Amino acid sequence: MTSLRKLGSSDLEVFPLALGGNVFGWTADEAASFAVLDAYTAAGGNFVDTADVYSAWADGNRGGESETILGKWLKARGNRSEVIVATKVSQHPEFQGLSAANIKAAADASLRRLGTDHIDLYYTHYDKPEVPVEEIIGALDELVKAGKVRQIAASNISAERLRESLEFSDREGLTRYVALQPHYNLVSRDTYEGALQDLADREGLSAVPYYALASGFLTGKYRPGTTVRSARAGGAARHLETERGRKVLAALDEIAEAHDAPVATVALAWLAARPTVAAPIASARTVEQLPALLGVAELTLTDAELTRLTEASA
C-alpha cells in the first residue's frame, strides 16, 4: 500500500502522483478519460487536478469540459468521498479574473459541472496582481466557511504576493493557502527554486508541480532525429537543443537502466523527492501511459542518483 503524503498543514492526504485532468475532453474523450481515471484509482491514486478553463483552447470547446467529464465519472463510480478533487479559478472564458464576485460565481459553476457540493482544493490559477490579496483571500475564506471549499491553494504566483496573502490570512484569522502549484521539473527549475520554494518551506506549504514531465520531454521519447506525434511535441522537443536537456536525458537514461524503470518514472521520482514537493502532476491520454507515471509511488532513488540528476539539470 503506497503511503499518502500530507498536503501542507491541511487534513488532505494525497497519493504521490496527482493525475492531470487537462487532457479530459481534449486529447482524451469521455471513454478514454473514464478508463484512465479507473486505472489511476485502482492503483491507489486519489488526487485529480483539473481547472475550470480545461479545455477551452481546443476547437469546439468552451471551457469546463474536463470538470464535466470528471463529474460524470465521480457520479458513475459513486466514489466522491475517496477522491481529492482540485480545480482552479481565473481563466475560464466566462469567469475571468480574481474579483470576489468572480471567484464565488466560478466556484458555483465548477461545483455544478463536478456534480458535487464541495471542492477539496481550490487554486487561484493565475494570480492577478491588480486585485488586492485581501479581496482574493476574503472571497476564498467565504467559500471555505460556506463548506463549498475545504482547502485553498495558489498557482502561478510570485513569492511577494504569496507572502502578502499568508500574512493577511494570519493577521485576520482567515483561511490560509496550504499548497502551491508551480511550473517545476528537471529542465525548468528557475521559476520555483529560490524565493518561492524557501517561502513554501518556511510557511509549511506543499508544492504540487505542473509540467512535471516538461510536456513529455522527460518521458525520454524525444531524441535527436525522432519525430513525435503529440499536441505538445513542439514545446517538448526544444529541450533537445539545450545542453541542460541533453545532460538530463543522459543522466535519466543511466539511472532508469540501473532500476529497470521508465525514464518518466525516474524524472518524477527526482521531483517527488525535492524539498516541499508532495505530488507532481502528470496526465495520461491512455491507460498504457499510466504505469510509467504511477511508478513514482514505488521508486526511491539513492542520494547519489538524486545528486547526479540535480547536477545534470543545474
Order of alpha helices (4+ residues) and beta strands (2+ residues): beta-beta-beta-alpha-beta-alpha-beta-beta-beta-alpha-beta-alpha-beta-alpha-beta-alpha-beta-alpha-alpha-alpha-beta-alpha-alpha
